[in-house]
Amino acid sequence: MPARENGRFALFFLVTSGALFLPAGTLAWPHGWMFMELISASVASVSFGIFRDSPELLPWVW
């Protein structure tokens, strides 16, 4: 996987977790972590699959 792809996923994870846990005021929130696992797995499988198999579907990224 390209470093750019990994960097974008890391940025997505940080922004999403910040938007979820900062208003909650705690990291000790099991439902929040379950949501992060579900949404991160979904985004990773779609984006890494598309980038690897069919990069022409996302021409604006390259």
C-alpha positions as YAML, in Angstrom:
chain: A
units: angstrom
residues:
- id: 1
  name: MET
  ca: [0.00, 0.00, 0.00]
- id: 2
  name: PRO
  ca: [1.32, 3.43, -0.86]
- id: 3
  name: ALA
  ca: [2.38, 5.72, 1.95]
- id: 4
  name: ARG
  ca: [-0.05, 8.38, 0.74]
- id: 5
  name: GLU
  ca: [-2.95, 5.97, 1.15]
- id: 6
  name: ASN
  ca: [-1.86, 5.04, 4.67]
- id: 7
  name: GLY
  ca: [-1.44, 8.68, 5.57]
- id: 8
  name: ARG
  ca: [-4.94, 9.55, 4.42]
- id: 9
  name: PHE
  ca: [-6.38, 6.68, 6.40]
- id: 10
  name: ALA
  ca: [-4.47, 7.77, 9.51]
- id: 11
  name: LEU
  ca: [-5.78, 11.32, 9.05]
- id: 12
  name: PHE
  ca: [-9.32, 9.98, 8.67]
- id: 13
  name: PHE
  ca: [-8.94, 7.95, 11.87]
- id: 14
  name: LEU
  ca: [-7.56, 10.89, 13.87]
- id: 15
  name: VAL
  ca: [-10.21, 13.37, 12.71]
- id: 16
  name: THR
  ca: [-13.07, 10.91, 13.22]
- id: 17
  name: SER
  ca: [-11.90, 9.77, 16.65]
- id: 18
  name: GLY
  ca: [-11.32, 13.39, 17.69]
- id: 19
  name: ALA
  ca: [-14.81, 14.36, 16.59]
- id: 20
  name: LEU
  ca: [-16.22, 11.40, 18.51]
- id: 21
  name: PHE
  ca: [-14.21, 11.36, 21.74]
- id: 22
  name: LEU
  ca: [-13.47, 15.04, 22.37]
- id: 23
  name: PRO
  ca: [-17.13, 15.97, 22.94]
- id: 24
  name: ALA
  ca: [-17.56, 12.81, 25.02]
- id: 25
  name: GLY
  ca: [-14.71, 13.96, 27.25]
- id: 26
  name: THR
  ca: [-13.29, 10.47, 27.74]
- id: 27
  name: LEU
  ca: [-11.63, 7.63, 25.88]
- id: 28
  name: ALA
  ca: [-13.31, 5.12, 28.18]
- id: 29
  name: TRP
  ca: [-16.40, 4.76, 26.01]
- id: 30
  name: PRO
  ca: [-16.89, 1.21, 24.68]
- id: 31
  name: HIS
  ca: [-19.63, 2.11, 22.21]
- id: 32
  name: GLY
  ca: [-17.45, 4.82, 20.73]
- id: 33
  name: TRP
  ca: [-14.62, 2.34, 20.20]
- id: 34
  name: MET
  ca: [-17.00, -0.17, 18.63]
- id: 35
  name: PHE
  ca: [-18.18, 2.54, 16.23]
- id: 36
  name: MET
  ca: [-14.58, 3.45, 15.38]
- id: 37
  name: GLU
  ca: [-13.74, -0.20, 14.68]
- id: 38
  name: LEU
  ca: [-16.76, -0.63, 12.42]
- id: 39
  name: ILE
  ca: [-16.37, 2.61, 10.46]
- id: 40
  name: SER
  ca: [-12.58, 2.26, 10.15]
- id: 41
  name: ALA
  ca: [-12.83, -1.32, 8.89]
- id: 42
  name: SER
  ca: [-15.46, -0.28, 6.35]
- id: 43
  name: VAL
  ca: [-13.49, 2.71, 5.09]
- id: 44
  name: ALA
  ca: [-10.24, 0.74, 4.96]
- id: 45
  name: SER
  ca: [-11.71, -2.17, 3.03]
- id: 46
  name: VAL
  ca: [-13.37, 0.08, 0.47]
- id: 47
  name: SER
  ca: [-10.53, 2.54, -0.01]
- id: 48
  name: PHE
  ca: [-7.67, 0.06, -0.01]
- id: 49
  name: GLY
  ca: [-9.63, -2.28, -2.29]
- id: 50
  name: ILE
  ca: [-10.46, 0.49, -4.76]
- id: 51
  name: PHE
  ca: [-6.93, 1.90, -4.79]
- id: 52
  name: ARG
  ca: [-5.38, -1.51, -5.30]
- id: 53
  name: ASP
  ca: [-7.80, -3.02, -7.81]
- id: 54
  name: SER
  ca: [-9.29, -0.09, -9.74]
- id: 55
  name: PRO
  ca: [-7.43, 3.20, -9.27]
- id: 56
  name: GLU
  ca: [-9.10, 4.62, -12.39]
- id: 57
  name: LEU
  ca: [-12.35, 4.85, -10.42]
- id: 58
  name: LEU
  ca: [-10.86, 7.68, -8.35]
- id: 59
  name: PRO
  ca: [-8.97, 9.87, -10.85]
- id: 60
  name: TRP
  ca: [-9.03, 13.00, -8.68]
- id: 61
  name: VAL
  ca: [-6.92, 11.35, -5.97]
- id: 62
  name: TRP
  ca: [-3.88, 10.67, -8.12]
...
